[in-house]
Amino acid sequence: MTRILLIDDHAVVRAGYRRLLECAPAYTVVAEAASAAAGYRRFLECQPDVVITDLSLPGVGGIELLRRLRVRSPNLRALAFSVHEEPVFVERAFAAGALGYVSKRSAPDTLIAAVDAVAHGREFLSADVAHYRQIGQQSGDGLRTLSQREFEIFRQIAEGRSVREIADGLCISGKTVSNHYSQIRNKLGLRSAAELARLAITVGVVRV
């Protein structure tokens, strides 16, 4: 029996995933969470075999959650399940610790196949995401120069969060956030938060 932790901020979505997964006799959802913080706590409590997480979570996002989980558990087996199909999200999720990535447009049997692959330590990408990942690897996009922490701060700034909000969520000082922000602007050649937001929208980090 594969024990699954399911993380998504929409209760209706979690209920649908749970029903789908538990139709297969090999899977059981042992815990659910609606945020990255709650997901991390539930992971420590339950020690699931597989983590399925959305990336667009309130506060600290799913990519930062994956990074924290892999630090805690280097053999993490995690599946990202997201509306985001852009190369930057696929690449960042894998770099943070995901072993699989499935878009929310995928058919139900694709999710089951992905969970089976990840549970057995195999990489899995849904067909639509695999195509985008290849594009991302060839693009040399400037965002790939950002560290995982810088990318998370980039994402939160683009979503309009303040330095204090970001600092509190990441458990770092406001000065550290500001220093990262300066490094991000330098790496990407940005002069203002407005330019940062435009870039985030262009590459699909933020949707409008």
Number of C-alpha atoms within 10 A of each C-alpha: 8 16 18 25 24 26 28 26 19 13 13 10 11 17 14 10 17 20 12 15 20 12 11 10 9 11 20 18 18 16 19 23 21 18 22 28 17 12 23 18 12 19 23 12 10 13 16 21 19 25 27 25 30 27 24 20 19 13 16 21 20 27 29 22 23 28 22 16 23 17 13 13 14 11 11 22 26 29 30 29 25 21 14 22 22 17 24 22 23 26 18 22 25 19 15 19 25 27 24 26 31 27 21 17 14 16 11 12 11 18 25 15 14 23 29 17 18 23 22 13 16 13 18 22 22 21 14 13 21 17 14 17 20 13 15 18 13 9 11 10 14 11 18 16 13 18 14 17 15 18 22 20 25 23 19 21 20 20 15 12 14 13 19 15 16 21 18 14 14 16 9 12 14 16 12 12 22 15 12 19 19 13 14 21 16 11 13 17 12 15 11 9 15 12 15 20 20 14 17 19 15 11 15 16 22 17 10 4
